[in-house]
């Protein structure tokens, strides 16, 4: 432990240093003024910049009454710097004025001792301050490890997201902005052969680590499920079965997710879909009309068995389909009908993907939000034509 003694009186410095040495605290640094203390801590001359090195001081014993700058002002300056504010400061003072002592504590001091110094009292307060600092350091290091692990997990999570498809009759793009380091939204699509494509977007209940873990579980079984079962009803039923196998019945929170899964057949000009409690996808046609994929069943994971009625939509000409999670709706103020009207107005028009426009409209935080949520938008462009992939 390295202790910094700041006092303009050499006798006081000697007394405190000898007390510390007898208690086996031998790594001691001294300063005779606030300016010398700033130099030891790495604060620039103007007291507004830190030199590019962290301080190795574990505790400061700071005299309250010093020339040029008193201990209270010096303490308040130290507290301005994030890298220094966790260093405990014990004021050493001959003043019994409770108002001054309150000012010192308000300025950031963690404790105080009075002169003449009582050895037992001084050491008790030092041991307490160092214990508290050790606990703070441990929590800070643990939090940093957690943050590093969350960043790594986010990289892994992002790696499972499907890249863009640009085929002659079918194109799909997405923008995704999680509200936290880890997210509970997932999009994925697959070439199923013979001009067919499977597209899924889901939104896991809640946020944070638990929701992201459930999302990653679904991602781990999704490709096998889609390529094996293909049919929307069977895929959603299988995801429901897999999710319920996690045996979450004893949990206080019942996890589930909303999802919309569709199979687009570009040869037959046909879209089969199941909407499991998800916001309706929007299908914009060449003639200016819009179809909502709003026939819904219960979300996935709520019940052992799902009552599903798959839906079919046919198309002839060019068009585009937009899927989104409720975070995108909540980026718009108003009731749900007003939110859908806003989306419909902004998402209609050209069938071609314009990432910059979508980014500016929904993902640049230029729309007031009622609460933070993951935001995801998936854009499918359907081109007319005849032929397979």
LUMNUMAR-637297 format. One record per atom (N, C-alpha, C): x, y, z. Coordinates in steps of 0.001 Angstrom, whole numbers, padded with zeros to 6 digits, always signed. Each point is the difference from the previous one (the first is absolute). Example, Ala and Ser with C-alpha at 12.3 -4.5 7.8 and 13.67 -1.06 7.14 Angstrom:
<sites>
+013190-005690+007800
-000890+001190+000000
+000900+001200+000000
-000350+001050-000720
+000820+001190+000060
-000770+001090+000730
</sites>
This chain:
<sites>
+000835-001186+000000
-000835+001186+000000
+000883+001254+000000
-000297+000932-000891
+000787+001230-000079
-000827+001158+000535
+000545+000693+000998
-000731+001068+000681
+000697+001328-000250
-000784+001022-000344
+000523+001348-000238
-000381+000895+001187
+001015+000598+000655
-000213+000945+001098
+000194+001407-000549
-001017+000852+000169
+000078+001372-000501
-000149+000946+001193
+001084+000687+000334
-000027+000924+001149
+001165+000966-000149
-000252+001293+000277
+001062+001001-000133
+000881+000060+001240
-000379-000724+001044
+000782-000011+001244
+000858-001261+000041
+001344+000135-000100
+000884-001188-000018
-000140-000875+001236
-000279+000613+001152
-000139-000784+001230
-001209-000938-000099
-001107+000527-000491
-001191-000841-000168
+000272-001167-000948
+000740+000272-001067
+000338-001049-000967
+000821-001097+000667
+000985+000409+000803
+000854-000977+000682
-000824-000865+000957
-000884+000636+000748
-000800-000740+000983
-000866-001058-000706
-000691+000429-001045
-000894-000928-000697
+000792-001116-000668
+001133+000367-000611
+000807-001015-000688
+000515-001041+000985
+000420+000423+001182
+000518-000949+000988
-001107-000916+000526
-001192+000574+000195
-001134-000835+000417
-000277-001077-001050
+000014+000396-001261
-000274-000947-001089
+001084-001070-000088
+001251+000403+000145
+001108-000961-000096
-000099-001062+001095
-000380+000417+001210
-000127-000958+001093
-001150-000987-000227
-000927+000380-000869
-001107-000896-000354
+000267-000719-001324
+001297+000052-000429
+000456-000707-001213
-000556+000571-001301
-000364+001288+000005
-000309+000698-001250
+001242+000801-000365
+000808-000520-000913
+001305+000595-000282
+000083+000669-001367
-000991-000222-000844
+000007+000656-001314
-000720+001342+000137
+000754+001014+000381
-000579+001296+000357
+000587+001093-000891
-000856+000879-000488
+000402+001153-000806
-000468+001241+000740
+000788+001079-000076
-000383+001226+000695
-000061+001173-000980
-000838+000978+000359
-000113+001251-000753
-000268+001109+000993
+000599+001185-000241
-000119+001101+000956
-001073+001006-000383
-000684-000236-001136
-001046+000927-000436
-000963-000721-000930
-001105+000654-000283
-000973-000567-000945
+000620-000154-001377
+000839+000973-000401
+000624-000067-001324
+000927-001197-000123
+000754-000270+001070
+000864-001191-000021
-000839-001275-000058
-001136+000000+000711
-000901-001155-000060
-000504-000212-001425
-000381+001100-000674
-000483-000123-001381
+001076-000595-000897
+001246+000398+000241
+001100-000525-000819
+000157-001500+000214
-000095-000436+001265
+000094-001434+000295
-001136-000771-000672
-001198+000592+000001
-001178-000671-000569
-000065+000105-001518
+000852+000853-000577
+000014+000117-001451
-000985+001000-000541
-000423+000966+000836
-000898+001050-000473
+000837+001138-000550
-000383+000518-001175
+000747+001071-000647
-000023+001282+000808
+000863+000930-000391
+000154+001243+000755
-001290+000804+000064
-000801-000082-001046
-001238+000774-000018
-001141-000742+000686
+000301-001180+000544
-000998-000817+000709
-001183-000375-000881
+000232-000108-001291
-001104-000388-000886
+000377-001125-000946
+001202-000535+000139
+000399-001108-000857
+000792-001018+000811
-000200-001266-000343
+000808-001056+000611
+001134-000375-000920
+001141-000213+000580
+001074-000565-000796
-000377-001437-000358
+000526-000523-001089
-000414-001346-000473
+000601-001132+000816
-000253-000003+001317
+000434-001126+000820
-000927-000104+001207
-000404-001200+000364
-000860-000161+001177
+000801+000209+001282
-000684+000415+001053
+000664+000185+001286
+000116-001334+000735
+001115-000166+000735
+000188-001225+000790
-000245+000264+001481
-000600+001133+000329
-000293+000344+001385
-001273-000712+000448
+000053-000625+001179
-001153-000725+000543
-000775+000789+001046
+000640+000996+000611
-000652+000772+001062
+000707+001340+000131
-000772+001061+000273
+000570+001332+000215
-000382+000484+001394
+001012+000410+000786
-000214+000687+001268
+000260+001472-000268
-001058+000816-000001
+000073+001368-000505
-000281+001007+001114
+000977+000869+000241
-000180+001050+000999
-001062+000986-000494
-000891+000410+000889
-001074+000898-000421
+000499+001428-000172
+000884+000466+000883
+000466+001384-000037
+001410+000054-000566
+000124+000517-001236
+001301+000162-000645
+000024+001336-000729
+001180+000586-000196
+000082+001258-000746
-000296-000212-001483
-000343+001066-000685
-000306+000020-001434
-001327-000681-000317
-000139-001258+000385
-001258-000718-000249
-000257-000937+001163
-001184+000105+000604
-000287-000857+001143
-000414-001406-000454
-000122-000893+000984
-000283-001394-000311
-001358-000220-000620
-000982+000817+000388
-001352-000175-000549
-000014+000282-001494
+000612+001106-000434
+000045+000327-001424
+000810-001035-000772
+001136-000423+000595
+000837-001012-000666
-000766-001309-000170
-000761-000370+001016
-000796-001233-000065
-001041+000079-001107
-000674+001152-000106
-001034+000150-001029
+000592-000079-001404
+001241+000468-000172
+000656-000087-001316
+000318-001453-000341
+000505-000745+000984
+000304-001415-000239
-001259-000754-000439
-001138+000352+000604
-001246-000709-000295
-000499+000224-001424
+000538+001000-000700
-000442+000271-001368
+000467-001071-000987
+001014-000757+000401
+000620-000943-000921
-000449-001424+000302
-000598-000627-000999
-000535-001348+000167
+001069-000977+000456
+001205+000183-000494
+001078-000942+000294
+000503+000131+001446
-000351+001111+000676
+000491+000253+001359
-001083-000023+001065
-001262+000113-000386
-001057+000244+000982
-000231-001163+000954
+000497-001197-000340
-000164-001144+000904
+001110-000105+001040
+001001+000885-000077
+001049-000010+001026
-000583+000608+001275
-000024-000737+001117
-000553+000565+001230
+000881+001129+000537
-000646+001073+000440
+000704+001155+000566
-000458+000174+001448
+000965-000064+000916
-000292+000244+001417
+000553+001375+000354
-000885+000894+000423
+000425+001340+000398
+000646-000046+001385
+001119+000694+000125
+000675+000135+001293
-000121+001458+000409
-000669+000264+001110
-000314+001386+000341
+000032+000249+001495
+000363+001243+000347
-000064+000437+001393
-001287+000758+000240
-000789+000184-001057
-001243+000771+000106
-001119-000900+000503
-000705+000463+001011
-001138-000764+000504
-001317+000520-000529
+000071+000903-000976
-001203+000615-000579
-000768-001043-000808
-001186-000353+000464
-000781-001038-000694
-000394+000435-001399
-000186+001306-000211
-000345+000488-001334
+001139-000254-000981
+001242+000281+000427
+001161-000247-000857
+000168-001495-000289
-000215-000806+001029
+000119-001447-000208
-001065-000485-000980
-001193+000553+000082
-001058-000362-000944
+000383+000422-001413
+000625+001181-000137
+000464+000457-001320
+001024-000976-000575
+000891-000475+000863
+001031-000938-000447
-000626-001297-000511
-000968-000507+000726
-000669-001237-000428
-000789+000235-001287
-000635+001171-000109
-000723+000331-001232
+000946+000136-001183
+001233+000420+000264
+000993+000166-001071
+000558-001328-000489
-000312-001085+000728
+000440-001311-000453
+000867-000761+000974
+000319+000612+001135
+000786-000726+001001
-000817-001170+000545
+000674-001094+000261
-000708-001182+000495
-000049-000051+001516
+000905+000744+000669
+000031-000038+001470
+000905+001129+000481
+000175+000124+001290
+000903+001011+000558
+000534-000473+001357
+001179+000536+000371
+000541-000183+001345
+000433+001379+000497
-000014+000183+001302
+000326+001299+000574
+001373-000023+000664
+000614+001178+000014
+001281+000187+000686
-000281+000451+001429
+000833-000362+000973
+001162-000903-000156
-000444-001413-000346
+000803-000655-000828
-000396-001278-000572
+000030-001115+001036
-001099-000706+000054
-000087-001191+000831
+000348-001198-000873
+001080-000711+000380
+000503-001100-000832
-001067-001064-000253
-000713-000406+001039
-001005-001059-000144
-001110+000441-000951
-000456+001242+000187
-001069+000519-000864
+000465+000107-001451
+001216+000530-000190
+000534+000163-001349
+000070-001339-000719
+000558-001017+000649
+000180-001290-000650
-001348-000683-000274
-000960+000190+000905
-001325-000592-000227
-000647+000599-001239
+000123+001318-000140
-000610+000664-001156
+000738-000349-001293
+001311-000140+000088
+000772-000395-001187
-000375-001409-000443
-000067-000924+000954
-000346-001386-000356
-001393-000077-000624
-000943+000769+000558
-001357+000017-000570
+000013+000552-001423
+000700+001105-000206
+000046+000618-001330
+000652-000928-001025
+001072-000682+000402
+000685-000907-000922
-000856-001227-000315
-000736-000474+001011
-000910-001127-000251
-001064+000379-001022
-000564+001184+000185
-001032+000462-000939
+000573+000176-001401
+001246+000492-000072
+000617+000171-001324
+000260-001350-000663
+000456-000973+000788
+000216-001333-000563
-001293-000580-000562
-001092+000211+000724
-001293-000496-000486
-000414+000720-001279
+000184+001322-000049
-000318+000756-001208
+000845-000478-001178
+001302-000190+000249
+000895-000461-001072
-000441-001373-000510
-000378-000878+000935
-000437-001345-000399
-001251+000084-000854
-000968+000812+000416
-001238+000140-000766
+000271+000623-001372
+000900+000994-000035
+000309+000634-001277
+000657-000994-000955
+000948-000786+000505
+000660-000999-000845
-000990-001071-000457
-000898-000417+000916
-001014-000986-000388
-000927+000569-001058
-000428+001258+000177
-000886+000627-000985
+000688+000116-001349
+001301+000306+000022
+000728+000110-001264
+000086-001353-000692
+000220-001071+000785
+000031-001347-000591
-001358-000346-000607
-001074+000357+000722
-001340-000277-000519
-000227+000757-001300
+000407+001281-000032
-000182+000789-001216
+000785-000589-001170
+001217-000451+000283
+000809-000621-001057
-000670-001277-000513
-000550-000785+000920
-000671-001238-000404
-001283+000293-000770
-000718+001056+000404
-001212+000387-000725
+000329+000447-001420
+001096+000735-000155
+000402+000431-001346
+000335-001209-000873
+000699-000977+000597
+000317-001217-000745
-001269-000745-000365
-000939-000107+000971
-001265-000674-000272
-000781+000714-001087
+000038+001338+000000
-000701+000765-001029
+000604-000271-001375
+001328-000142-000069
+000648-000322-001268
-000448-001372-000504
-000093-000967+000931
-000455-001337-000373
-001455+000058-000458
-000813+000744+000745
-001418+000118-000344
-000166+000637-001375
+000774+001036-000263
-000097+000677-001298
+000437-000906-001145
+000912-000926+000308
+000522-000883-001046
-001049-000984-000518
-001054-000280+000792
-001020-000951-000454
-001060+000653-000887
+000010+001341-000089
-000968+000683-000853
+000319-000273-001466
-001033-000219-000792
+000169-000436-001385
+000405+001169-000894
+000971-000217-000887
+000379+001080-000926
-001064+000219-001071
+000120+001106-000680
-000938+000391-001054
-000080-001043-001112
-001208-000167-000544
-000193-000825-001206
-000363+000930-001145
+000679-000146-001146
-000320+000777-001206
-000123-000965-001180
-001173-000610-000125
-000290-000885-001120
-000882+000750-000996
-000094-000482-001245
-000759+000735-001022
-001443+000315+000397
-000696-000941+000620
-001409+000208+000314
-000252+000307+001470
+001035-000057+000817
-000187+000120+001455
+001235+000642+000624
-000226+001075+000721
+001088+000650+000730
-000467+000274+001424
+000894-000143+000959
-000371+000274+001390
+001151+000701+000711
-000352+001060+000733
+000961+000807+000738
-000545+000234+001408
+000854+000456+000898
-000453+000269+001372
+000870+001062+000651
-000616+000706+000947
+000723+000886+000923
-000412-000405+001404
+000984-000032+000870
-000253-000491+001357
+000735+000896+000984
-000701+000495+001024
+000628+000817+001031
-000476-000467+001370
+000831-000775+000706
-000402-000445+001342
+000017+001159+000980
-000880-000068+001002
-000054+001053+001007
+001085-000176+001051
+000503-001235+000158
+001055-000286+000956
+001136-000695-000742
+001038-000345+000742
+001122-000703-000611
-000462-001302-000640
-000889-000715+000696
-000573-001222-000542
-001464+000236-000317
-000517-000725-000981
-001348+000302-000473
-000870-001240-000043
-001300+000247-000147
-000976-001079-000029
-000742-000114-001312
+000447+000691-001034
-000583-000140-001335
+000898-000905-000844
-000615-000687-000946
+000768-000873-000893
-000684-000050-001349
+000781+000196-001059
-000527-000213-001351
+000865-001025-000717
-000642-000725-000908
+000738-001019-000752
-000777-000361-001252
+000707-000385-001035
-000651-000470-001224
+000854-001069-000663
-000679-000829-000812
+000647-001181-000583
-000507-000221-001415
+000912-000392-000885
-000404-000479-001324
-000498-001436+000158
-001216-000252-000427
-000615-001320+000152
-000033-000782-001308
+000530+000573-001064
+000021-000684-001295
-001274+000231-000791
+000095-000166-001310
-001136+000150-000919
-000681+001359+000153
+000817+001035+000170
-000530+001362+000068
-000688+000344+001305
+000191-000795+001034
-000664+000274+001279
+001009+000507+001037
-000512+000873+000883
+000836+000584+001053
-000789+000003+001311
+000648-000410+001074
-000596+000086+001329
+000551+001209+000736
-000875+000826+000561
+000402+001222+000705
-000662+000018+001374
+000794+000255+001038
-000550+000056+001352
+000529+001226+000734
-000893+000652+000751
+000369+001080+000905
-000683-000275+001341
+000776+000031+001084
-000600-000241+001320
+000456+001056+000985
-000789+000157+001060
+000273+000971+001055
-000229-000690+001339
+001099-000285+000699
-000086-000677+001289
-000501+000959+001071
-000837-000514+000890
-000485+000806+001112
+001167+000505+000843
-000058+001282+000405
+000997+000557+000899
+001263+000450-000714
+001005+000315+000796
+001276+000499-000505
+001142-000640+000788
+001213+000288-000443
+001166-000392+000776
+000448-001427-000211
+000762-000502+000983
+000702-001265-000154
-000963-001172-000154
-001036-000087+000853
-000908-001151-000055
-000692-000087-001355
-000523+001125-000489
-000683-000012-001300
+000958-000348-001127
+001223+000519+000078
+000963-000282-001065
+000395-001480-000010
+000068-000621+001183
+000335-001425+000048
-001103-000840-000632
-001256+000346+000293
-001104-000714-000640
+000026+000216-001513
+000312+001204-000418
+000083+000297-001431
+001091-000834-000664
+001153-000121+000685
+001083-000800-000565
-000377-001472-000066
-000801-000474+000965
-000468-001382-000059
-000853-000211-001249
-000929+000917-000258
-000828-000115-001200
+000867+000050-001254
+001001+000892+000001
+000895+000086-001162
+000716-001321-000238
+000331-000708+001073
+000746-001259-000138
-000834-001111-000635
-001325+000068+000140
-000854-001068-000546
-000761+000451-001240
+000157+001267-000373
-000863+000560-001034
+000265-000586-001388
+001259-000072-000405
+000294-000476-001348
-000490-001426-000202
+000276-000865+000981
-000449-001388-000103
-001527-000068-000060
-000665+000841+000796
-001462-000007+000025
-000581+000462-001330
+000514+001099-000526
-000546+000556-001249
+000255-000927-001176
+001214-000497-000121
+000320-000839-001149
-000650-001377+000080
-000320-000454+001203
-000654-001307+000159
-001503+000095-000224
-000636+001012+000593
-001461+000072-000018
-000552+000950-001068
+000726+001041-000346
-000328+000964-001060
-001354+000678+000223
-001078-000755+000046
-001356+000525+000111
-000116+000903+001241
-000572+001225-000145
-000071+000942+001122
-000647-000571+001254
-001122-000697-000148
-000662-000538+001183
+000891-001003+000721
+000633-000892-000756
+000855-001017+000613
+001246+000609+000641
+000548+001033-000637
+001188+000650+000559
-000326+000657+001337
-001100+000741+000067
-000374+000669+001247
-000345-001025+001087
-000691-001078-000372
-000317-001049+000978
+001271-000626+000551
+000972-000241-000867
+001258-000611+000446
+000793+000955+000890
+000023+001296-000344
+000683+000974+000860
-000677+000067+001363
-001315-000103+000024
-000735+000006+001262
+000364-001240+000835
+000099-001143-000663
+000370-001234+000697
+001412+000103+000558
+000924+000480-000808
+001395+000122+000438
+000119+000973+001179
-000709+001114-000104
+000085+001015+001045
-000559-000527+001317
-001099-000732-000072
-000606-000552+001214
+000832-001121+000617
+000918-000574-000765
+000893-001025+000542
+001015+000572+000996
+000112+001329+000046
+000948+000617+000929
-000453-000128+001457
-001247-000468+000222
-000523-000236+001355
+000113+001251+000869
-000689+001036-000415
+000043+001267+000716
-001175+000170+000952
-000731-001070+000265
-001234+000093+000771
+000179+000541+001405
+001174-000209+000624
+000215+000445+001371
+000483+001442+000079
+000257+000613-001151
+000449+001382+000008
-001146+000938+000342
+000327+001085+000717
-001019+000982+000338
-000468+000752-001245
+000896+000164-000967
-000340+000693-001243
-000220-001032-001090
-001125+000105-000700
-000298-000924-001098
+000499+000619-001304
+001059-000571-000529
+000584+000538-001226
-000742-000529-001228
-000058+000844-001007
-000608-000360-001277
+000543+000960-001049
-000337-000245-001262
+000386+000952-001032
-001080+000081-001073
-000117+001177-000580
-000857+000176-001165
+000845-000257-001241
-000657-000447-001066
+000756-000320-001215
-000914+000078-001209
+000600+000329-001116
-000686-000150-001269
+000933-000760-000929
-000522-001096-000558
+000801-000839-000887
-000771-000185-001295
+000691+000194-001107
-000656-000138-001305
+000885-000757-000974
-000659-000666-000915
+000676-000633-001123
-000457+000723-001259
+000955+000606-000706
-000295+000720-001243
+000382-000897-001170
-000982-000307-000827
+000213-000814-001197
-000031+000934-001203
+001189+000310-000543
+000076+000978-001085
-000470-000579-001335
-000077-001323-000133
-000503-000608-001243
-001528-000020-000022
-000585-000360+001137
-001454-000067+000089
-000619+001335+000393
+000847+001008+000281
-000480+001318+000434
-000914-000157+001221
+000519-000628+001006
-000820-000348+001148
+000799+000189+001289
-000689+000501+001027
+000613+000191+001312
-000849-000719+001032
+000576-000972+000676
-000672-000685+001116
+000641+000489+001294
-000839+000332+000968
+000579+000546+001231
-000797-000402+001233
+000688+000087+001140
-000622-000103+001322
+000485+001185+000814
-000941+000698+000626
+000336+001116+000876
-000348-000407+001430
+001033-000225+000808
-000192-000428+001391
+000107+001203+000932
-001063+000777+000060
-000069+001131+000917
+000882+001174-000343
+000501+000055-001231
+000961+001015-000409
-000709+001184-000663
+000590+001197+000035
-000574+001115-000764
-000143-000386-001474
-001063+000457-000664
-000269-000467-001375
+001058+000458-001001
+000469-000939-000820
+000844+000375-001127
-000844+000784-000997
+000649+000841-000791
-000701+000850-000959
+000476-000330-001408
-000946-000345-000888
+000319-000367-001382
-000512+001108-000917
+000929+000713-000632
-000332+001114-000887
+000068-000479-001449
-001104+000188-000720
-000096-000479-001378
+000200+001143-000994
+000155-000403-001276
+000226+000980-001057
-001176+000944-000200
-001206-000489+000233
-001185+000822-000238
-000287+000977+001129
+000903+000083+000984
-000160+000939+001099
-000731-000566+001201
-000525-001213-000108
-000713-000601+001129
+000995-000586+001000
-000472-000261+001218
+000839-000565+001055
-000769-001091+000729
+000653-001148+000208
-000610-001121+000711
+000746-000218+001313
-000766-000134+001090
+000604-000286+001300
+000008-001504+000254
+001096-000491+000503
+000090-001389+000442
-000431-000030+001469
-001305+000228+000224
-000467+000233+001367
-000885-001106+000557
-000042-001140-000670
-000717-001144+000562
+000948-000697+000972
-000313+000095+001304
+000983-000412+001004
-000493-001157+000853
+000980-000742+000529
-000267-001009+001028
+000795+000399+001242
+000016-000826+001018
+000697+000324+001243
+001508+000033-000216
+000732+000770+000809
+001461-000016-000074
+000566-001388+000288
+001226-000220-000411
+000660-001289+000162
+000497-000139+001436
-000302-001143+000617
+000482-000287+001336
-001022+000194+001099
-001154+000576-000321
-001020+000215+001026
-000732-001292+000356
-000221-000859-001012
-000782-001218+000209
+000735-001202-000582
-000324-001183+000528
+000613-001221-000516
-000409-000252-001452
-001264+000269-000303
-000517-000189-001359
-000488+001339-000533
+000246+000235-001272
-000432+001252-000619
-001099-000260-001022
-001001+000837+000029
-001077-000052-000988
+000345+000983-001117
+000465-000519-001119
+000549+000836-001075
-000846-000131-001254
-000298+001133-000613
-000657+000020-001313
+000921+000702-000983
+000762-000762-000783
+000914+000628-000970
-000773+000781-001061
+000601+001044-000502
-000635+000872-000987
+000799-000013-001298
-000697+000301-001102
+000635+000036-001318
-000366+001306-000704
+000995+000627-000601
-000210+001209-000796
+000653-000210-001359
-000701+000392-001056
+000537-000107-001366
+000377+001389-000516
+000958+000040-000903
+000383+001281-000600
+000351-000242-001468
+000006+001075-000769
+000302-000104-001430
+001191+000867-000394
-000057+001272+000395
+001025+000948-000434
+001052+000228+001092
+000818+001017-000249
+001006+000367+000993
-000676+000413+001307
+000756-000082+001077
-000510+000433+001291
+001090-000080+001050
-000324+000437+001184
+000945-000190+001101
-000756-000255+001291
+000625-000815+000857
-000561-000373+001299
+000921+000550+001083
-000589+000606+001006
+000785+000520+001126
-000423-000717+001276
+000962-000608+000667
-000205-000606+001316
+000750+000857+001022
-000499+000062+001212
+000620+000856+001009
-000388-000521+001386
+000776+000383+000991
-000342-000338+001389
-000696+001195+000646
-000599-000216+001160
-000802+001065+000606
+000846+001187+000436
+001327-000179+000113
+000865+001140+000302
-000072+001065-001068
-000239-000405-001248
-000135+000968-001083
-001317+000760+000133
-001062-000705+000380
-001286+000674+000236
+000131+001011+001131
+000689-000393+001067
+000098+000853+001174
+000920+001186-000219
+000716+000014-001136
+000786+001168-000360
-000894+001135-000467
-001280-000316-000194
-000977+000988-000460
-000990+000259+001129
-000259+001255+000312
-000935+000335+001054
-001437-000217-000470
-000871-000310+000937
-001410-000162-000331
-000504-001402+000260
-001287-000211-000296
-000605-001311+000133
+000471-000909-001136
-000317-001306+000119
+000503-000958-000988
-000476+000324-001415
-001245+000428-000148
-000503+000329-001334
+000772+001169-000600
+000316+000984+000845
+000781+001142-000478
+001419-000433-000365
+000552-000900+000807
+001343-000497-000292
+000026-000750-001327
-001006-000875-000216
-000070-000749-001257
-000213+000922-001193
-000799+001033+000206
-000234+000956-001085
+001298+000716-000369
+000775+000359+001015
+001294+000642-000248
+000922-000940-000771
+000095-001259+000456
+000851-000968-000689
-000445-000194-001442
-001301-000162-000190
-000528-000236-001347
+000371+001138-000938
-000146+001219+000501
+000314+001166-000824
+001478+000059-000350
+000859-000279+000983
+001446+000116-000228
+000582-001176-000778
-000637-001155+000088
+000570-001197-000618
-000561-000292-001391
-001011+000735-000402
-000572-000211-001339
+000888+000676-001050
-000389-000112-001256
+000784+000626-001070
+000866-001021-000711
+001248+000366-000219
+000908-000871-000755
+000171-001347+000696
+000058-001049-000829
+000203-001342+000552
+001472-000275+000313
+000884+000850-000509
+001427-000247+000171
+000480+000447+001379
+000941-000737+000514
+000544+000252+001329
+000832+001279+000002
-000252+000883+000974
+000768+001234+000172
+000446+000059+001463
+001167-000545+000245
+000452-000130+001389
+000178+001346+000683
+000561+000982-000731
+000236+001307+000614
-001312+000643+000449
-001030-000133-000836
-001300+000586+000353
-000604-000691+001213
+000070-001327+000052
-000554-000738+001140
+000790+000286+001284
+001299+000104-000155
+000836+000314+001153
-000380+001358+000575
-000180+000972-000868
-000337+001347+000446
-001397+000068+000602
-000933-000762-000558
-001376+000043+000470
-000190-000640+001369
+000638-001139+000211
-000346-000807+001176
+001146-000311+000955
+001243+000193-000418
+001106-000511+000818
+001000+001063+000448
-000242+001254-000343
+000937+001051+000393
-000469+000787+001207
-001007-000555+000713
-000499+000605+001239
-000499+001425-000191
-000529+000278-001202
-000567+001323-000222
-001494+000028+000273
-000551-001150+000447
-001406-000077+000358
-000082-000244+001497
-000733+000834+000748
-000111-000220+001451
-000551-001382+000310
+000605-000669+000986
-000424-001348+000354
-000560-000021+001416
-001041-000792+000205
-000571-000142+001331
+000894-000883+000869
+000644-001018-000588
+000914-000842+000766
+000955-000669-000978
+001136-000401+000509
+000993-000647-000846
-000424-001432-000290
+000198-000434-001229
-000274-001377-000383
+000871-000320-001198
+000254-001292-000204
+000695-000398-001212
-000838+000424-001204
+000666+000444-001047
-000705+000403-001217
+000552-000789-001186
-000880-000590-000763
+000414-000799-001155
-000980+000209-001139
+000541+000142-001197
-000805+000135-001213
+000562-000918-001074
-000864-000818-000593
+000389-000907-001089
-000791+000401-001241
+000698+000151-001120
-000606+000479-001258
+000201-001069-001079
-001104-000500-000528
+000046-001003-001070
-000493+000642-001287
+000831-000042-001031
-000397+000502-001319
-000341-001180-000902
-001216+000018-000579
-000452-001037-000922
-000041+000578-001411
+000759-000599-000910
+000023+000445-001391
-000840-000938-000840
-000725+000588-000947
-000781-000850-000899
+000927-000703-000969
-000482-001049-000583
+000786-000779-000942
-000378-001437+000069
+000499-000789-000891
-000298-001427-000043
+001318-000742+000061
+000028-001052+000775
+001208-000826+000059
+000397-000290+001418
+000875-000942+000116
+000486-000410+001323
+001170+000860+000414
+000623-000425+001087
+001148+000724+000541
+001112+000053-001035
</sites>
